[in-house]
């Protein structure tokens, strides 16, 4: 196992924050020449690192600590009444795990999702190159989780399978099926899958108190937040 102290990291120049208007962000990246080892990734995930494409990163802003890593300890999770309804509502979906390789089916769904839900964000307009760089990977632990209704693709959860948990990289879904709450269902499915695999947690990325788009993460309890280098449970 590689000692984390021997790893090299690089910080970006300040750039406009994707989550908080008017703020500047700095991102810390693992040296891209470092082979993407699943054990290194697992260790870094406990320190708040995430994957984008073939890169591991973490916010490294000097004057802001708003991005707080969040995870769900799956053995202690109990679905609330609303979440049980979401599970029941989507019980007719079939799930398939595939390699995260390019397909027109996946890209078409991603295109509709970004145009409908994130036209005001820095991922708009979507493109094949952006989709490929962001979500496709030949890394052995990367997965696309497909959710289909009678063969029709409704949602894809991009997920990494690590020794210490699942890491929910990104989810995109058909905006025409908003009543199904597909984004929330994908999280609930991954919680169940992590528990089935005997893993500790589902890593959800960052929670930001003043970002409305991040507020959904606190609906999963207990939720653990990485504060002052310690995972602290919010029950």
Secondary structure, 3 states (H helix, E strand, C coil): CCCHHHCCEEECCCEECCCCCCCEECEEEECCCCCCCHHHHHHHHCCCCEEECCEEEEECCCCCCCCEEEEEEHHHCCCCHHHHHHHHHCCCCEEEEECCCCCHHHHHHHHHHHHHHCCCCCCCCCCHHHHHHHHCCCCCCEEEEEEEECCEEEEEEEEEEECCEEEEEEEEECHHHHHHCHHHHHHHHHHHHHHHCCCCEEEEEEECCCCHHHHHHHHCCCEEEEECCEEEEEC
